[in-house]
Amino acid sequence: MTQDRTTLRRRHGVLAALLVGAISVASLPFVSSAVAAHPATHARVTATINIGEKNFDEEYIIGDMYALLLGKAGFATRIHVLGSNAPQFQKALLNGQLDLYPEYTGTGLTVILKRPGIANAARAYTVVKKQYKSKFNLVWLAQAPMNDTNAVAVTGATASKYGLKNLSSLARAASQLSFAALPECKGRPDCLGGLASKYGIHFKSVTSVASTSLTLQALRAGQVDAAEIFGTSPAIKAFGLKILPDNLQKVFPADHIAPVVRGSILTKYPKISTILNKVEPYLTTKAVIRLNAGFDLQHQDAMALASQFLKSKGLLK
C-alpha cells in the first residue's frame, strides 16, 4: 500500500518514541509518491524514472530536486523511500526497482565496495565511479562540493566532564559513555566498526535508533552521552554540539553526494546526465546545511525547499 511520503515526514512526535528495539530499518514502510512531468515545459511524458531517497533531511530534499528537474524535462518520476541502508538501495538499483538515487562516495567505498575510506574527495570519487561502472554497470554522475562525512557529537557539558577533544580522547572515556546511532552504524568501517578497530573505542552501551532526528533528540535529552551525526546537520550549530575530530584521519572518509544511475537507463535516456549534473555545483556544504535547517528546525516541506532552491539558481521556473 502506498503511503503519502509528506505525511510520514511530519510525524516527528510519533517517531520520537521509536527507539530501535521498537522499530528497525527493515520494518520501515516502503513509501512512494509520484511526481508528474512539468506541464509548462513538456506536454508529453517520455518515461517514468524511479528515484530512491534515504529517510533523512538532505536525501529527501536532493532526491526531490532530481524529481523536479527530470519533471521539467518531460519525465514522470516516482519517489521511493527505502530507509537508510545502502545495500538495500544497491539491490534496488541492480534489480531495476530503482533507476537512480543520491549516494555518498564514502558509503560507496566502504559499504558497497568494501574498500578503505579515502580522505581525498577527488580520488574517492574516481575510485567509486570506475568500480561501480565495471562491477555493476552503475554510473556516478557529477559529485557535489558538499561533504557530509559521519562524525561523533557530544554536548558541551559531556565534553567538559570527560575532557573530550577528539576521537583519541573519546577512546579513554568511551567505556563510561552511552552512544546512539542508526542501525547500520554498528558494522560500518566509517562508524562503530572503524571507531573500534582504529581507535579502540568501545562504548558502555549502544542504542540503535530509527532516524537521525532521534539520535539528536536522545543526545539533547541526556538519554545518551554521544551520538552519530552527519557533517551537514544544522543541529551542530543550533544546539551548540561539539564534534570530536577524527584526529588520526582513520575513520571518516570524504563523503560527497552524487546521483548513482543504472547504466541501462542512461543508455536509453542520456540526457539524464546533463539534467542532473546542473544542480550538483550548487550543493555546497553551507547550502545543504541551510536546506537541512529548513527541514529539521523550521519543519518546511522537502519538495517546497527543493523547488525554492532550484528556482533561486535559475534551474526551475
LOBAKE-546386 format. One record per residue: chain; residue in three letters; x, y, z of N, C-alpha, C in turn. Coordinates in steps of 0.05 Angstrom, whole numbers, padded with zeros to 5 digits, always signed. Layout:
LOBAKE-546386
c;r;n_u;n_v;n_w;ca_u;ca_v;ca_w;c_u;c_v;c_w
A;ala;X;Y;Z;X;Y;Z;X;Y;Z;
...
END
This chain:
LOBAKE-546386
c;r;n_u;n_v;n_w;ca_u;ca_v;ca_w;c_u;c_v;c_w
A;met;+00017;-00024;+00000;+00000;+00000;+00000;+00018;+00025;+00000;
A;thr;+00013;+00043;-00018;+00028;+00068;-00019;+00019;+00087;+00002;
A;gln;+00038;+00099;+00016;+00033;+00118;+00037;+00044;+00145;+00028;
A;asp;+00029;+00167;+00034;+00039;+00193;+00026;+00064;+00200;+00042;
A;arg;+00086;+00206;+00028;+00112;+00210;+00040;+00112;+00234;+00058;
A;thr;+00098;+00256;+00050;+00099;+00280;+00066;+00086;+00275;+00093;
A;thr;+00064;+00259;+00093;+00052;+00253;+00118;+00071;+00239;+00137;
A;leu;+00086;+00220;+00126;+00106;+00205;+00142;+00126;+00224;+00154;
A;arg;+00136;+00243;+00138;+00157;+00261;+00147;+00147;+00279;+00170;
A;arg;+00122;+00285;+00170;+00112;+00304;+00190;+00107;+00291;+00217;
A;arg;+00110;+00265;+00220;+00103;+00252;+00245;+00126;+00252;+00264;
A;his;+00137;+00276;+00269;+00160;+00278;+00287;+00153;+00269;+00315;
A;gly;+00129;+00276;+00324;+00121;+00268;+00351;+00119;+00239;+00355;
A;val;+00108;+00225;+00335;+00105;+00196;+00336;+00133;+00183;+00334;
A;leu;+00149;+00192;+00316;+00175;+00180;+00312;+00193;+00183;+00336;
A;ala;+00189;+00204;+00351;+00207;+00210;+00374;+00206;+00187;+00394;
A;ala;+00185;+00172;+00395;+00183;+00150;+00415;+00195;+00124;+00405;
A;leu;+00204;+00123;+00379;+00211;+00098;+00367;+00240;+00092;+00367;
A;leu;+00252;+00089;+00390;+00280;+00079;+00391;+00280;+00050;+00382;
A;val;+00300;+00043;+00366;+00300;+00016;+00355;+00305;-00004;+00377;
A;gly;+00294;-00027;+00372;+00285;-00045;+00392;+00255;-00045;+00387;
A;ala;+00243;-00021;+00383;+00215;-00018;+00376;+00212;-00018;+00346;
A;ile;+00232;-00007;+00331;+00229;-00006;+00302;+00257;-00009;+00290;
A;ser;+00258;-00021;+00267;+00284;-00025;+00253;+00281;-00015;+00225;
A;val;+00304;-00012;+00211;+00302;-00004;+00183;+00286;-00024;+00167;
A;ala;+00289;-00049;+00173;+00275;-00070;+00157;+00245;-00067;+00160;
A;ser;+00236;-00056;+00183;+00207;-00055;+00187;+00195;-00028;+00179;
A;leu;+00212;-00010;+00169;+00202;+00016;+00159;+00185;+00011;+00135;
A;pro;+00163;+00026;+00131;+00146;+00023;+00108;+00160;+00031;+00083;
A;phe;+00153;+00017;+00061;+00162;+00026;+00035;+00143;+00049;+00027;
A;val;+00154;+00072;+00022;+00138;+00095;+00017;+00144;+00106;-00011;
A;ser;+00124;+00111;-00026;+00129;+00122;-00053;+00109;+00144;-00059;
A;ser;+00117;+00162;-00076;+00099;+00183;-00086;+00106;+00190;-00114;
A;ala;+00087;+00198;-00129;+00092;+00204;-00157;+00094;+00234;-00162;
A;val;+00111;+00242;-00181;+00114;+00270;-00189;+00110;+00271;-00219;
A;ala;+00091;+00285;-00229;+00085;+00286;-00257;+00106;+00303;-00272;
A;ala;+00107;+00299;-00298;+00124;+00316;-00314;+00115;+00345;-00312;
A;his;+00133;+00364;-00315;+00127;+00392;-00313;+00110;+00400;-00337;
A;pro;+00085;+00407;-00333;+00067;+00412;-00356;+00074;+00436;-00372;
A;ala;+00087;+00456;-00360;+00093;+00480;-00375;+00116;+00476;-00394;
A;thr;+00132;+00455;-00390;+00156;+00451;-00407;+00152;+00429;-00428;
A;his;+00140;+00407;-00420;+00136;+00384;-00438;+00108;+00373;-00434;
A;ala;+00092;+00373;-00455;+00065;+00361;-00453;+00066;+00331;-00453;
A;arg;+00087;+00319;-00465;+00088;+00290;-00468;+00108;+00278;-00448;
A;val;+00099;+00258;-00433;+00117;+00245;-00415;+00132;+00223;-00430;
A;thr;+00159;+00223;-00429;+00174;+00204;-00444;+00179;+00178;-00429;
A;ala;+00180;+00179;-00403;+00185;+00154;-00387;+00180;+00161;-00358;
A;thr;+00178;+00140;-00342;+00176;+00143;-00313;+00203;+00134;-00301;
A;ile;+00215;+00152;-00285;+00240;+00147;-00272;+00235;+00142;-00242;
A;asn;+00245;+00120;-00232;+00241;+00113;-00204;+00266;+00123;-00188;
A;ile;+00261;+00141;-00170;+00282;+00154;-00154;+00280;+00145;-00125;
A;gly;+00303;+00137;-00114;+00304;+00129;-00086;+00313;+00151;-00068;
A;glu;+00304;+00152;-00044;+00313;+00171;-00024;+00316;+00157;+00003;
A;lys;+00338;+00162;+00016;+00341;+00152;+00043;+00324;+00169;+00062;
A;asn;+00319;+00159;+00086;+00299;+00172;+00103;+00310;+00193;+00121;
A;phe;+00324;+00213;+00109;+00333;+00236;+00125;+00334;+00261;+00108;
A;asp;+00335;+00283;+00121;+00332;+00310;+00110;+00343;+00315;+00082;
A;glu;+00370;+00316;+00079;+00381;+00323;+00053;+00375;+00303;+00031;
A;glu;+00372;+00278;+00038;+00364;+00258;+00018;+00337;+00263;+00007;
A;tyr;+00318;+00270;+00025;+00291;+00278;+00016;+00293;+00302;-00003;
A;ile;+00308;+00323;+00006;+00309;+00348;-00009;+00323;+00344;-00036;
A;ile;+00346;+00332;-00036;+00362;+00329;-00061;+00348;+00309;-00080;
A;gly;+00336;+00288;-00069;+00321;+00269;-00086;+00297;+00284;-00099;
A;asp;+00285;+00302;-00084;+00263;+00318;-00095;+00273;+00337;-00117;
A;met;+00297;+00347;-00113;+00308;+00364;-00134;+00311;+00348;-00160;
A;tyr;+00321;+00323;-00158;+00324;+00306;-00181;+00297;+00302;-00195;
A;ala;+00276;+00297;-00179;+00250;+00293;-00190;+00239;+00318;-00204;
A;leu;+00243;+00341;-00192;+00234;+00366;-00204;+00248;+00372;-00230;
A;leu;+00274;+00368;-00231;+00290;+00373;-00255;+00282;+00353;-00278;
A;leu;+00278;+00328;-00270;+00270;+00309;-00291;+00242;+00314;-00300;
A;gly;+00225;+00323;-00282;+00197;+00330;-00289;+00197;+00353;-00309;
A;lys;+00214;+00373;-00304;+00216;+00396;-00322;+00224;+00387;-00350;
A;ala;+00240;+00366;-00352;+00250;+00356;-00378;+00230;+00337;-00391;
A;gly;+00207;+00332;-00378;+00187;+00315;-00391;+00184;+00287;-00380;
A;phe;+00200;+00280;-00361;+00198;+00253;-00348;+00177;+00254;-00326;
A;ala;+00163;+00232;-00323;+00147;+00227;-00299;+00166;+00214;-00279;
A;thr;+00163;+00219;-00253;+00180;+00207;-00234;+00164;+00195;-00211;
A;arg;+00174;+00174;-00199;+00163;+00162;-00175;+00185;+00161;-00154;
A;ile;+00179;+00172;-00131;+00199;+00172;-00109;+00194;+00150;-00090;
A;his;+00215;+00135;-00082;+00213;+00113;-00064;+00231;+00118;-00040;
A;val;+00220;+00117;-00016;+00236;+00120;+00009;+00240;+00092;+00020;
A;leu;+00265;+00083;+00022;+00270;+00055;+00029;+00285;+00052;+00055;
A;gly;+00286;+00072;+00072;+00302;+00071;+00097;+00329;+00084;+00092;
A;ser;+00349;+00075;+00106;+00376;+00087;+00103;+00398;+00067;+00098;
A;asn;+00391;+00043;+00092;+00411;+00021;+00089;+00421;+00020;+00060;
A;ala;+00447;+00027;+00056;+00458;+00029;+00029;+00456;+00003;+00013;
A;pro;+00462;-00020;+00025;+00459;-00045;+00009;+00430;-00050;-00002;
A;gln;+00410;-00040;+00013;+00383;-00042;+00004;+00378;-00025;-00022;
A;phe;+00390;-00002;-00022;+00388;+00015;-00046;+00403;+00003;-00069;
A;gln;+00427;-00007;-00063;+00443;-00020;-00084;+00428;-00043;-00097;
A;lys;+00415;-00060;-00080;+00400;-00082;-00090;+00376;-00072;-00108;
A;ala;+00363;-00051;-00099;+00341;-00040;-00114;+00349;-00029;-00141;
A;leu;+00373;-00017;-00142;+00384;-00009;-00168;+00389;-00033;-00187;
A;leu;+00402;-00053;-00176;+00410;-00075;-00192;+00387;-00092;-00202;
A;asn;+00365;-00093;-00186;+00342;-00108;-00195;+00321;-00091;-00211;
A;gly;+00328;-00066;-00215;+00311;-00048;-00231;+00288;-00036;-00216;
A;gln;+00286;-00039;-00190;+00265;-00027;-00174;+00269;+00004;-00174;
A;leu;+00294;+00012;-00173;+00302;+00040;-00174;+00318;+00045;-00199;
A;asp;+00317;+00069;-00210;+00333;+00078;-00232;+00357;+00095;-00223;
A;leu;+00353;+00109;-00201;+00375;+00126;-00191;+00368;+00135;-00162;
A;tyr;+00389;+00144;-00148;+00385;+00155;-00122;+00410;+00171;-00113;
A;pro;+00408;+00189;-00094;+00432;+00203;-00085;+00448;+00186;-00065;
A;glu;+00473;+00182;-00071;+00490;+00166;-00053;+00516;+00182;-00047;
A;tyr;+00531;+00172;-00027;+00554;+00185;-00017;+00579;+00169;-00025;
A;thr;+00600;+00183;-00033;+00624;+00170;-00042;+00637;+00152;-00020;
A;gly;+00637;+00162;+00005;+00648;+00147;+00027;+00632;+00121;+00032;
A;thr;+00606;+00123;+00030;+00589;+00100;+00033;+00593;+00080;+00010;
A;gly;+00595;+00090;-00014;+00601;+00073;-00036;+00627;+00057;-00033;
A;leu;+00647;+00072;-00024;+00673;+00059;-00020;+00673;+00038;+00002;
A;thr;+00664;+00046;+00026;+00667;+00028;+00049;+00645;+00007;+00052;
A;val;+00621;+00014;+00044;+00598;-00005;+00049;+00593;-00023;+00025;
A;ile;+00592;-00011;+00001;+00586;-00026;-00023;+00611;-00040;-00035;
A;leu;+00632;-00025;-00038;+00657;-00036;-00050;+00675;-00050;-00029;
A;lys;+00669;-00045;-00003;+00685;-00058;+00018;+00714;-00050;+00016;
A;arg;+00719;-00025;+00010;+00746;-00014;+00008;+00751;+00005;+00030;
A;pro;+00776;+00011;+00037;+00782;+00031;+00058;+00772;+00059;+00049;
A;gly;+00765;+00075;+00068;+00757;+00102;+00061;+00780;+00119;+00051;
A;ile;+00774;+00139;+00036;+00794;+00157;+00024;+00788;+00185;+00032;
A;ala;+00807;+00199;+00044;+00802;+00227;+00053;+00801;+00247;+00030;
A;asn;+00816;+00241;+00008;+00816;+00260;-00015;+00791;+00256;-00031;
A;ala;+00776;+00278;-00034;+00749;+00276;-00047;+00751;+00268;-00076;
A;ala;+00770;+00280;-00091;+00772;+00273;-00120;+00780;+00244;-00124;
A;arg;+00798;+00234;-00107;+00807;+00207;-00110;+00785;+00187;-00103;
A;ala;+00770;+00194;-00081;+00748;+00176;-00073;+00728;+00174;-00095;
A;tyr;+00721;+00197;-00107;+00702;+00197;-00129;+00711;+00181;-00153;
A;thr;+00737;+00184;-00160;+00748;+00169;-00183;+00746;+00139;-00179;
A;val;+00751;+00130;-00154;+00750;+00101;-00148;+00722;+00091;-00150;
A;val;+00703;+00104;-00137;+00675;+00094;-00137;+00664;+00095;-00166;
A;lys;+00670;+00116;-00180;+00659;+00118;-00208;+00669;+00095;-00225;
A;lys;+00695;+00090;-00224;+00706;+00068;-00240;+00697;+00041;-00231;
A;gln;+00697;+00036;-00205;+00689;+00009;-00195;+00660;+00003;-00199;
A;tyr;+00643;+00022;-00194;+00614;+00018;-00198;+00607;+00011;-00227;
A;lys;+00621;+00025;-00245;+00615;+00021;-00274;+00625;-00007;-00282;
A;ser;+00648;-00015;-00274;+00659;-00040;-00283;+00646;-00064;-00269;
A;lys;+00638;-00061;-00244;+00627;-00083;-00228;+00597;-00086;-00232;
A;phe;+00583;-00063;-00233;+00554;-00063;-00232;+00539;-00050;-00255;
A;asn;+00554;-00037;-00274;+00542;-00021;-00295;+00525;+00001;-00282;
A;leu;+00534;+00013;-00261;+00521;+00036;-00248;+00540;+00060;-00252;
A;val;+00527;+00083;-00257;+00543;+00107;-00264;+00540;+00128;-00242;
A;trp;+00562;+00138;-00232;+00562;+00161;-00215;+00563;+00186;-00232;
A;leu;+00543;+00203;-00230;+00544;+00229;-00243;+00561;+00248;-00227;
A;ala;+00561;+00274;-00233;+00579;+00293;-00220;+00574;+00294;-00190;
A;gln;+00596;+00295;-00174;+00593;+00297;-00145;+00590;+00326;-00137;
A;ala;+00576;+00330;-00115;+00572;+00357;-00104;+00596;+00365;-00087;
A;pro;+00600;+00391;-00084;+00621;+00401;-00066;+00617;+00393;-00037;
A;met;+00592;+00390;-00028;+00585;+00385;+00000;+00599;+00359;+00009;
A;asn;+00608;+00360;+00034;+00620;+00336;+00047;+00604;+00330;+00072;
A;asp;+00589;+00308;+00071;+00572;+00300;+00094;+00583;+00276;+00108;
A;thr;+00608;+00278;+00116;+00620;+00255;+00129;+00608;+00250;+00157;
A;asn;+00609;+00225;+00166;+00600;+00218;+00193;+00617;+00232;+00213;
A;ala;+00606;+00234;+00237;+00621;+00246;+00260;+00609;+00236;+00286;
A;val;+00623;+00241;+00307;+00613;+00236;+00334;+00608;+00262;+00348;
A;ala;+00584;+00266;+00359;+00576;+00291;+00372;+00571;+00286;+00402;
A;val;+00578;+00305;+00418;+00572;+00305;+00447;+00562;+00333;+00454;
A;thr;+00549;+00335;+00477;+00543;+00362;+00487;+00568;+00375;+00499;
A;gly;+00567;+00401;+00501;+00589;+00415;+00513;+00594;+00406;+00542;
A;ala;+00573;+00400;+00556;+00576;+00391;+00584;+00590;+00364;+00586;
A;thr;+00583;+00346;+00568;+00596;+00320;+00567;+00626;+00322;+00560;
A;ala;+00631;+00340;+00540;+00659;+00344;+00532;+00676;+00355;+00555;
A;ser;+00665;+00373;+00570;+00679;+00385;+00592;+00683;+00364;+00615;
A;lys;+00663;+00349;+00621;+00664;+00329;+00642;+00685;+00308;+00638;
A;tyr;+00688;+00299;+00613;+00706;+00277;+00607;+00731;+00286;+00592;
A;gly;+00734;+00311;+00588;+00758;+00321;+00574;+00759;+00312;+00545;
A;leu;+00737;+00313;+00531;+00735;+00303;+00503;+00743;+00325;+00484;
A;lys;+00764;+00321;+00468;+00772;+00340;+00448;+00773;+00328;+00420;
A;asn;+00776;+00302;+00418;+00778;+00288;+00392;+00772;+00258;+00397;
A;leu;+00775;+00242;+00376;+00768;+00213;+00379;+00789;+00199;+00397;
A;ser;+00813;+00208;+00397;+00833;+00195;+00415;+00825;+00199;+00444;
A;ser;+00816;+00223;+00451;+00807;+00227;+00479;+00782;+00212;+00485;
A;leu;+00764;+00209;+00465;+00740;+00193;+00468;+00746;+00164;+00475;
A;ala;+00767;+00154;+00463;+00775;+00126;+00469;+00780;+00121;+00498;
A;arg;+00791;+00141;+00512;+00798;+00138;+00540;+00773;+00139;+00558;
A;ala;+00751;+00151;+00548;+00727;+00154;+00565;+00704;+00137;+00556;
A;ala;+00706;+00124;+00532;+00683;+00111;+00520;+00670;+00090;+00537;
A;ser;+00685;+00076;+00553;+00674;+00054;+00570;+00654;+00065;+00591;
A;gln;+00654;+00091;+00595;+00636;+00104;+00614;+00612;+00117;+00600;
A;leu;+00612;+00116;+00573;+00592;+00131;+00558;+00573;+00114;+00542;
A;ser;+00549;+00124;+00538;+00529;+00111;+00520;+00529;+00125;+00493;
A;phe;+00520;+00111;+00473;+00522;+00121;+00445;+00496;+00114;+00430;
A;ala;+00487;+00132;+00413;+00463;+00127;+00396;+00470;+00131;+00367;
A;ala;+00460;+00114;+00350;+00466;+00116;+00321;+00445;+00100;+00305;
A;leu;+00446;+00104;+00279;+00429;+00088;+00261;+00437;+00059;+00262;
A;pro;+00419;+00041;+00256;+00425;+00012;+00259;+00450;+00003;+00243;
A;glu;+00454;+00013;+00219;+00476;+00004;+00202;+00503;+00014;+00212;
A;cys;+00503;+00033;+00231;+00529;+00043;+00241;+00545;+00021;+00255;
A;lys;+00531;+00002;+00266;+00545;-00019;+00282;+00568;-00032;+00268;
A;gly;+00565;-00040;+00243;+00586;-00055;+00230;+00602;-00038;+00210;
A;arg;+00595;-00013;+00206;+00608;+00002;+00185;+00636;+00012;+00193;
A;pro;+00655;+00010;+00174;+00682;+00019;+00179;+00684;+00050;+00183;
A;asp;+00663;+00065;+00173;+00663;+00094;+00177;+00644;+00101;+00200;
A;cys;+00640;+00082;+00218;+00623;+00087;+00242;+00633;+00070;+00265;
A;leu;+00617;+00055;+00278;+00626;+00040;+00301;+00648;+00020;+00295;
A;gly;+00646;+00007;+00272;+00667;-00012;+00265;+00694;+00001;+00264;
A;gly;+00696;+00024;+00251;+00722;+00038;+00249;+00730;+00051;+00276;
A;leu;+00711;+00061;+00291;+00717;+00072;+00317;+00731;+00051;+00335;
A;ala;+00720;+00027;+00334;+00732;+00005;+00350;+00759;-00004;+00340;
A;ser;+00761;-00009;+00314;+00785;-00020;+00303;+00808;+00000;+00301;
A;lys;+00802;+00025;+00296;+00823;+00045;+00292;+00831;+00061;+00317;
A;tyr;+00811;+00064;+00335;+00816;+00079;+00359;+00813;+00063;+00385;
A;gly;+00802;+00039;+00383;+00796;+00024;+00407;+00773;+00036;+00423;
A;ile;+00754;+00048;+00410;+00731;+00060;+00423;+00710;+00039;+00427;
A;his;+00703;+00033;+00452;+00682;+00013;+00458;+00664;+00026;+00479;
A;phe;+00640;+00034;+00471;+00621;+00048;+00489;+00609;+00029;+00510;
A;lys;+00601;+00040;+00532;+00588;+00025;+00553;+00562;+00012;+00542;
A;ser;+00548;+00027;+00526;+00523;+00017;+00513;+00519;+00031;+00487;
A;val;+00505;+00017;+00468;+00499;+00028;+00442;+00469;+00024;+00437;
A;thr;+00455;+00046;+00430;+00427;+00045;+00424;+00423;+00051;+00394;
A;ser;+00411;+00032;+00380;+00404;+00037;+00352;+00377;+00052;+00350;
A;val;+00376;+00072;+00333;+00352;+00088;+00330;+00343;+00089;+00301;
A;ala;+00318;+00096;+00297;+00306;+00094;+00270;+00312;+00117;+00252;
A;ser;+00321;+00139;+00262;+00326;+00162;+00245;+00347;+00180;+00258;
A;thr;+00359;+00197;+00241;+00379;+00216;+00252;+00367;+00236;+00271;
A;ser;+00342;+00243;+00267;+00329;+00262;+00286;+00327;+00250;+00314;
A;leu;+00324;+00224;+00315;+00322;+00211;+00342;+00349;+00210;+00356;
A;thr;+00370;+00208;+00342;+00396;+00208;+00355;+00401;+00235;+00369;
A;leu;+00393;+00256;+00355;+00396;+00283;+00366;+00378;+00287;+00390;
A;gln;+00353;+00277;+00388;+00334;+00280;+00410;+00345;+00266;+00435;
A;ala;+00355;+00241;+00430;+00366;+00226;+00453;+00390;+00240;+00465;
A;leu;+00407;+00252;+00449;+00431;+00266;+00459;+00423;+00290;+00475;
A;arg;+00406;+00306;+00463;+00398;+00331;+00477;+00382;+00326;+00502;
A;ala;+00367;+00303;+00503;+00351;+00297;+00527;+00368;+00284;+00549;
A;gly;+00394;+00278;+00543;+00411;+00265;+00562;+00406;+00235;+00564;
A;gln;+00392;+00224;+00545;+00388;+00195;+00545;+00413;+00180;+00537;
A;val;+00430;+00193;+00521;+00456;+00181;+00514;+00477;+00203;+00517;
A;asp;+00502;+00195;+00518;+00524;+00214;+00522;+00536;+00223;+00496;
A;ala;+00535;+00207;+00475;+00547;+00213;+00449;+00529;+00202;+00427;
A;ala;+00532;+00213;+00403;+00515;+00204;+00381;+00528;+00207;+00354;
A;glu;+00520;+00190;+00336;+00528;+00193;+00308;+00514;+00218;+00297;
A;ile;+00529;+00233;+00281;+00517;+00257;+00269;+00530;+00260;+00241;
A;phe;+00516;+00274;+00223;+00526;+00279;+00197;+00537;+00308;+00196;
A;gly;+00558;+00311;+00179;+00571;+00337;+00178;+00554;+00360;+00168;
A;thr;+00532;+00354;+00155;+00514;+00375;+00145;+00490;+00380;+00163;
A;ser;+00491;+00369;+00187;+00468;+00373;+00206;+00468;+00401;+00216;
A;pro;+00445;+00415;+00214;+00443;+00442;+00225;+00442;+00442;+00255;
A;ala;+00438;+00419;+00267;+00436;+00417;+00297;+00463;+00423;+00310;
A;ile;+00485;+00419;+00296;+00511;+00423;+00308;+00513;+00452;+00318;
A;lys;+00507;+00471;+00300;+00508;+00499;+00308;+00484;+00507;+00325;
A;ala;+00460;+00498;+00317;+00436;+00507;+00330;+00435;+00499;+00360;
A;phe;+00446;+00476;+00366;+00445;+00466;+00394;+00472;+00466;+00408;
A;gly;+00492;+00478;+00395;+00518;+00480;+00408;+00532;+00454;+00413;
A;leu;+00529;+00435;+00395;+00541;+00409;+00399;+00571;+00410;+00393;
A;lys;+00586;+00392;+00405;+00615;+00391;+00399;+00621;+00366;+00382;
A;ile;+00634;+00370;+00360;+00643;+00348;+00343;+00671;+00340;+00351;
A;leu;+00675;+00314;+00354;+00701;+00304;+00362;+00716;+00296;+00336;
A;pro;+00737;+00312;+00329;+00751;+00307;+00304;+00764;+00280;+00302;
A;asp;+00765;+00270;+00278;+00779;+00245;+00271;+00809;+00252;+00269;
A;asn;+00822;+00256;+00292;+00849;+00268;+00292;+00870;+00251;+00279;
A;leu;+00866;+00225;+00276;+00884;+00208;+00262;+00876;+00203;+00233;
A;gln;+00853;+00215;+00225;+00843;+00212;+00198;+00841;+00183;+00189;
A;lys;+00830;+00166;+00206;+00828;+00138;+00200;+00800;+00127;+00197;
A;val;+00780;+00142;+00205;+00753;+00131;+00206;+00734;+00144;+00186;
A;phe;+00733;+00170;+00185;+00713;+00184;+00170;+00724;+00194;+00143;
A;pro;+00716;+00181;+00121;+00727;+00189;+00094;+00712;+00212;+00082;
A;ala;+00722;+00222;+00060;+00706;+00241;+00044;+00680;+00229;+00037;
A;asp;+00658;+00244;+00038;+00631;+00233;+00034;+00614;+00253;+00019;
A;his;+00619;+00255;-00007;+00606;+00274;-00024;+00582;+00260;-00039;
A;ile;+00560;+00275;-00042;+00536;+00263;-00053;+00536;+00266;-00084;
A;ala;+00524;+00247;-00097;+00521;+00247;-00126;+00499;+00228;-00134;
A;pro;+00486;+00233;-00157;+00467;+00213;-00167;+00481;+00188;-00177;
A;val;+00471;+00165;-00168;+00480;+00139;-00179;+00458;+00128;-00196;
A;val;+00464;+00122;-00221;+00443;+00116;-00241;+00449;+00090;-00255;
A;arg;+00429;+00075;-00260;+00432;+00050;-00275;+00442;+00056;-00303;
A;gly;+00463;+00042;-00312;+00475;+00047;-00338;+00455;+00043;-00361;
A;ser;+00437;+00024;-00358;+00418;+00019;-00380;+00399;+00042;-00383;
A;ile;+00392;+00056;-00362;+00374;+00079;-00363;+00389;+00102;-00377;
A;leu;+00414;+00106;-00371;+00430;+00127;-00384;+00434;+00121;-00414;
A;thr;+00437;+00096;-00421;+00439;+00089;-00449;+00413;+00097;-00464;
A;lys;+00391;+00092;-00451;+00365;+00097;-00463;+00358;+00127;-00463;
A;tyr;+00365;+00140;-00441;+00359;+00169;-00437;+00384;+00184;-00429;
A;pro;+00403;+00188;-00446;+00429;+00200;-00439;+00426;+00229;-00428;
A;lys;+00404;+00242;-00435;+00402;+00270;-00425;+00398;+00272;-00395;
A;ile;+00393;+00249;-00382;+00390;+00250;-00353;+00416;+00260;-00340;
A;ser;+00439;+00253;-00351;+00465;+00263;-00341;+00466;+00293;-00341;
A;thr;+00460;+00305;-00364;+00461;+00334;-00366;+00441;+00347;-00348;
A;ile;+00417;+00336;-00345;+00396;+00347;-00328;+00405;+00348;-00299;
A;leu;+00415;+00326;-00288;+00421;+00324;-00260;+00448;+00338;-00253;
A;asn;+00466;+00337;-00272;+00492;+00349;-00266;+00491;+00380;-00262;
A;lys;+00469;+00392;-00272;+00466;+00421;-00269;+00464;+00430;-00240;
A;val;+00452;+00414;-00223;+00448;+00423;-00196;+00472;+00417;-00178;
A;glu;+00488;+00398;-00184;+00509;+00389;-00165;+00528;+00411;-00157;
A;pro;+00538;+00429;-00175;+00556;+00450;-00166;+00545;+00469;-00144;
A;tyr;+00519;+00471;-00143;+00506;+00489;-00124;+00503;+00476;-00096;
A;leu;+00507;+00450;-00094;+00502;+00435;-00069;+00528;+00436;-00052;
A;thr;+00534;+00459;-00042;+00557;+00462;-00024;+00549;+00454;+00004;
A;thr;+00569;+00450;+00021;+00563;+00443;+00049;+00546;+00464;+00062;
A;lys;+00553;+00489;+00058;+00538;+00511;+00070;+00509;+00512;+00060;
A;ala;+00505;+00508;+00034;+00478;+00508;+00023;+00461;+00485;+00034;
A;val;+00473;+00462;+00036;+00458;+00439;+00046;+00451;+00441;+00076;
A;ile;+00469;+00453;+00091;+00463;+00458;+00119;+00439;+00476;+00122;
A;arg;+00438;+00496;+00105;+00414;+00515;+00105;+00389;+00500;+00098;
A;leu;+00390;+00483;+00077;+00367;+00468;+00069;+00358;+00449;+00091;
A;asn;+00377;+00435;+00103;+00370;+00417;+00125;+00358;+00432;+00149;
A;ala;+00367;+00456;+00153;+00356;+00472;+00175;+00326;+00478;+00169;
A;gly;+00320;+00484;+00144;+00292;+00489;+00136;+00275;+00465;+00142;
A;phe;+00286;+00441;+00137;+00270;+00417;+00141;+00269;+00408;+00170;
A;asp;+00293;+00408;+00183;+00295;+00397;+00210;+00285;+00416;+00232;
A;leu;+00292;+00441;+00229;+00287;+00461;+00250;+00263;+00478;+00245;
A;gln;+00257;+00484;+00220;+00234;+00500;+00213;+00210;+00484;+00203;
A;his;+00214;+00458;+00200;+00193;+00439;+00192;+00180;+00446;+00165;
A;gln;+00197;+00456;+00146;+00187;+00461;+00119;+00186;+00435;+00103;
A;asp;+00169;+00435;+00083;+00166;+00411;+00066;+00190;+00408;+00048;
A;ala;+00200;+00384;+00045;+00224;+00379;+00029;+00220;+00387;+00000;
A;met;+00198;+00380;-00012;+00193;+00387;-00040;+00192;+00417;-00044;
A;ala;+00180;+00432;-00025;+00180;+00461;-00026;+00208;+00472;-00024;
A;leu;+00224;+00461;-00006;+00252;+00471;-00004;+00268;+00465;-00029;
A;ala;+00263;+00442;-00041;+00277;+00435;-00066;+00269;+00454;-00088;
A;ser;+00244;+00459;-00090;+00234;+00477;-00111;+00245;+00505;-00108;
A;gln;+00244;+00516;-00084;+00254;+00543;-00078;+00284;+00545;-00085;
A;phe;+00299;+00524;-00078;+00328;+00525;-00084;+00333;+00525;-00113;
A;leu;+00320;+00507;-00128;+00324;+00506;-00157;+00316;+00532;-00171;
A;lys;+00295;+00544;-00162;+00286;+00570;-00173;+00307;+00592;-00167;
A;ser;+00319;+00591;-00144;+00338;+00611;-00136;+00364;+00609;-00153;
A;lys;+00369;+00586;-00165;+00392;+00581;-00182;+00385;+00583;-00211;
A;gly;+00360;+00589;-00218;+00352;+00592;-00246;+00348;+00565;-00260;
A;leu;+00345;+00544;-00244;+00342;+00517;-00256;+00313;+00508;-00259;
A;leu;+00295;+00523;-00247;+00267;+00517;-00248;+00252;+00543;-00248;
A;lys;+00230;+00544;-00262;+00213;+00569;-00263;+00190;+00567;-00243;
END
